[in-house]
């Protein structure tokens, strides 16, 4: 019985700490967007000039063309099994816990990963934009012989893709 009271006390402590953290974050947010004093306005102006994180470098098109077909695609079972295999690194039990049957936390993890992967594969949208200025070469024919045209795209091209 003392163990249950101890867990109950830990839960209420965690709840109180969460409430304190929330009120602190709310107070900070109010200070950031405070137009009533000069420091609030200065914080807003300074946040406009904050340097964002550098974006990921795009992969070269030949590397994508060669490497994309070699990728295996997303598998919920593979992701869940890798996470479950690494649970022991965090000190969590792996496999049958106390020989009472299947480990329900592992089963729940597999369900969560399956839902996340399923959502990514069925509901995500991949849009591709081809910027203006991309060099093009075209070959054609007419009555006078072959025609070779070189130039560049003048507008953006947009395409859709499927995440796999």
C-alpha positions as CSV (number, residue, x, y, z in Angstrom):
1,X,0.0,0.0,0.0
2,X,2.9,2.4,0.7
3,X,4.1,1.8,-2.8
4,X,0.8,3.1,-4.3
5,X,0.9,6.1,-2.0
6,X,4.5,6.8,-3.1
7,X,3.5,6.6,-6.8
8,X,0.5,8.9,-6.1
9,X,2.8,11.4,-4.5
10,X,5.2,11.2,-7.5
11,X,2.4,11.8,-9.9
12,X,1.1,14.9,-8.1
13,X,4.7,16.2,-7.9
14,X,5.1,15.8,-11.6
15,X,1.7,17.4,-12.2
16,X,2.7,20.4,-10.1
17,X,6.0,20.8,-11.8
18,X,4.2,20.6,-15.2
19,X,1.8,23.4,-14.1
20,X,4.7,25.5,-12.9
21,X,6.6,25.0,-16.2
22,X,3.4,25.9,-18.2
23,X,2.9,29.1,-16.2
24,X,6.5,30.1,-16.7
25,X,6.3,29.5,-20.5
26,X,3.0,31.4,-20.7
27,X,4.7,34.3,-18.8
28,X,7.6,34.3,-21.2
29,X,5.3,34.3,-24.2
30,X,3.4,37.3,-22.8
31,X,6.7,39.1,-22.3
32,X,7.9,38.5,-25.8
33,X,4.7,39.9,-27.4
34,X,4.3,42.7,-24.9
35,X,3.6,46.0,-26.7
36,X,3.1,48.0,-23.5
37,X,6.8,48.7,-22.8
38,X,9.9,49.4,-24.8
39,X,11.6,46.1,-23.9
40,X,8.7,44.2,-25.3
41,X,8.8,46.1,-28.5
42,X,12.6,45.7,-28.7
43,X,12.2,41.9,-28.2
44,X,9.8,41.8,-31.1
45,X,12.1,43.8,-33.4
46,X,15.1,41.6,-32.4
47,X,13.2,38.4,-33.1
48,X,12.6,39.6,-36.7
49,X,16.4,39.7,-37.2
50,X,17.2,36.4,-35.6
51,X,19.2,34.1,-38.0
52,X,17.3,31.0,-38.7
53,X,18.9,27.5,-38.7
54,X,20.6,26.7,-41.9
55,X,18.6,24.5,-44.2
56,X,19.7,21.1,-45.3
57,X,21.9,21.1,-48.5
58,X,20.0,19.6,-51.4
59,X,21.3,16.4,-52.9
60,X,22.7,16.5,-56.4
61,X,20.1,15.2,-59.0
62,X,22.4,12.4,-60.3
63,X,22.8,11.1,-56.7
64,X,19.0,11.1,-56.3
65,X,18.5,9.4,-59.7
66,X,20.9,6.6,-58.8
67,X,20.2,6.3,-55.1
68,X,16.4,6.6,-54.9
69,X,15.6,3.2,-56.4
70,X,18.1,1.5,-54.0
71,X,16.2,2.7,-50.9
72,X,14.0,0.0,-49.3
73,X,11.1,2.3,-48.3
74,X,9.4,2.7,-44.9
75,X,8.4,-0.4,-42.9
76,X,6.5,-0.1,-39.6
77,X,7.7,-3.5,-38.5
78,X,11.4,-2.7,-39.2
79,X,11.2,0.7,-37.3
80,X,9.4,-0.9,-34.4
81,X,11.8,-3.8,-34.2
82,X,14.8,-1.4,-34.2
83,X,13.3,0.7,-31.4
84,X,12.4,-2.4,-29.3
85,X,15.9,-3.8,-29.8
86,X,17.4,-0.6,-28.5
87,X,15.1,-0.3,-25.4
88,X,17.6,-2.1,-23.3
89,X,20.0,0.9,-23.8
90,X,17.5,2.9,-21.8
91,X,17.1,0.2,-19.2
92,X,13.7,-0.9,-20.3
93,X,12.8,-4.6,-20.2
94,X,12.8,-6.4,-23.6
95,X,10.9,-9.5,-24.5
96,X,8.5,-11.4,-22.2
97,X,8.3,-9.5,-18.9
98,X,8.3,-11.8,-15.9
99,X,7.1,-14.6,-18.2
100,X,3.5,-13.4,-17.9
101,X,3.0,-13.3,-21.6
102,X,3.7,-10.7,-24.2
103,X,5.3,-7.4,-23.3
104,X,2.3,-5.0,-23.7
105,X,4.6,-1.9,-23.9
106,X,6.3,-3.5,-27.0
107,X,3.0,-4.2,-28.5
108,X,1.8,-0.6,-27.9
109,X,5.1,0.7,-29.4
110,X,4.5,-1.4,-32.5
111,X,1.0,-0.1,-32.9
112,X,2.2,3.5,-32.5
113,X,4.9,3.1,-35.1
114,X,2.5,1.4,-37.4
115,X,0.1,4.3,-37.2
116,X,2.8,6.9,-37.7
117,X,4.2,5.2,-40.8
118,X,0.7,4.6,-42.1
119,X,-0.1,8.3,-41.8
120,X,3.2,9.3,-43.4
121,X,2.6,6.9,-46.3
122,X,-1.1,7.6,-46.9
123,X,-1.7,11.2,-45.9
124,X,1.5,13.1,-46.5
125,X,2.0,15.2,-49.6
126,X,5.2,15.6,-51.5
127,X,5.5,18.6,-53.8
128,X,8.4,19.2,-56.2
129,X,9.3,22.6,-57.7
130,X,11.6,23.0,-60.6
131,X,12.9,26.5,-60.4
132,X,13.2,28.9,-63.4
133,X,16.6,29.0,-65.1
134,X,17.2,25.2,-65.4
135,X,19.0,24.5,-68.7
136,X,17.1,22.5,-71.3
137,X,18.1,20.8,-74.5
138,X,15.6,19.6,-77.0
139,X,16.0,17.7,-80.3
140,X,13.4,17.7,-83.0
141,X,13.0,17.2,-86.8
142,X,11.4,19.1,-89.6
143,X,11.6,18.9,-93.4
144,X,15.0,20.5,-93.4
145,X,16.6,18.0,-91.0
146,X,17.2,17.8,-87.3
147,X,16.8,20.8,-85.0
148,X,18.6,21.2,-81.7
149,X,17.3,23.8,-79.3
150,X,19.0,24.9,-76.1
151,X,17.6,27.3,-73.6
152,X,16.3,27.5,-70.0
153,X,13.0,27.2,-68.2
154,X,11.3,30.6,-67.7
155,X,8.7,29.6,-65.1
156,X,8.5,27.3,-62.2
157,X,7.4,23.8,-62.8
158,X,5.4,22.0,-60.1
159,X,4.9,18.3,-59.6
160,X,3.6,15.9,-57.0
161,X,5.2,12.8,-55.7
162,X,4.4,9.8,-53.5
163,X,6.4,9.2,-50.3
164,X,7.5,5.5,-50.1
